[in-house]
Amino acid sequence: MLLGVRCEIMRCMSDDHTHVQEFFSARAADWDNRFPDDGPAYASAVSELGLREGDRVLDAGCGTGRALPPLRDAVGPTGVVLGGDLTPAMLEAAARADRDRAGQLLLTDVSRLPLRAESLHAVFAAGLIAHLPNPAANLRELARVVRPGGVLALFHPIGRAALAARQGRQVSPDDLRAQANLGPLLSASGWRMTSYVDEDARFLTLAVRRP
Ligand SMILES: C[S@@+](CC[C@H](N)C(=O)[O-])C[C@H]1O[C@@H](n2cnc3c(N)ncnc32)[C@H](O)[C@@H]1O
């Protein structure tokens, strides 16, 4: 049993994720083609996690697994890389792209991870937080599986303003990822925000798991 992973395919998900699964199932086959130049941004964000050889890391909401190769490079062959996602079509696309060679794919809900407490050194989450039904509880679950002093990266390969412009909307002050909202949310969920970058080319918040 790896890190207490109870089973590789978790079909017992607590909330109704039908909408998220439908949304991403429709986009899975073409996901990587939509943003083919994002690779270096993912590698750069992963490098800021400070991972070491042999570390254990989860890519939460890994989708097609774009972060898995740089995560594997960071922890080396002795490390553990897990990619967790609740949309089967995204994981199937990850496997078709051979990203299951970089990390173990888990069909799982990040709000209820099949992992032991404090079993990981870090969690990387790209494009995930906006899709979480209960961010405080869900971030707390991520904190549960990370050891004290471990790191969380909330990443997006485009900043909030640039994303809003692409989608034809304004950035709202209520946005979960606004620094004034995210800092307290992380504090209330077992994390301490240590850095916040929101520029056109990327959004990256780092947080440390509080003791
Ligand atoms: C915007 S995509 C990002 C995918 C990938 N991280 C990337 O950067 O290309 C968000 C992903 O999060 C997954 N997701 C959303 N809610 C989730 C949850 N509660 N548990 C696991 N995965 C979830 C979706 O299925 C989708 O694959």
The ligand as an ORCA input file, in Angstrom:
! r2SCAN-3c Opt
* xyz 0 1
  C      -8.576     23.795    -14.969
  S      -8.301     22.066    -14.884
  C      -6.542     22.034    -14.566
  C      -5.900     20.720    -14.915
  C      -4.399     20.684    -14.719
  N      -4.045     20.916    -13.336
  C      -3.718     21.698    -15.601
  O      -3.173     22.674    -15.081
  O      -3.695     21.504    -16.819
  C      -8.989     21.621    -13.294
  C      -8.961     20.129    -13.011
  O      -9.369     19.940    -11.659
  C     -10.178     18.790    -11.608
  N     -10.992     18.890    -10.381
  C     -11.939     19.790    -10.096
  N     -12.440     19.560     -8.868
  C     -11.781     18.494     -8.371
  C     -11.849     17.756     -7.156
  N     -12.711     18.093     -6.167
  N     -11.032     16.697     -6.980
  C     -10.160     16.337     -7.966
  N     -10.048     16.986     -9.136
  C     -10.849     18.049     -9.345
  C     -10.945     18.784    -12.904
  O     -11.440     17.504    -13.224
  C      -9.881     19.302    -13.877
  O      -9.166     18.241    -14.458
*
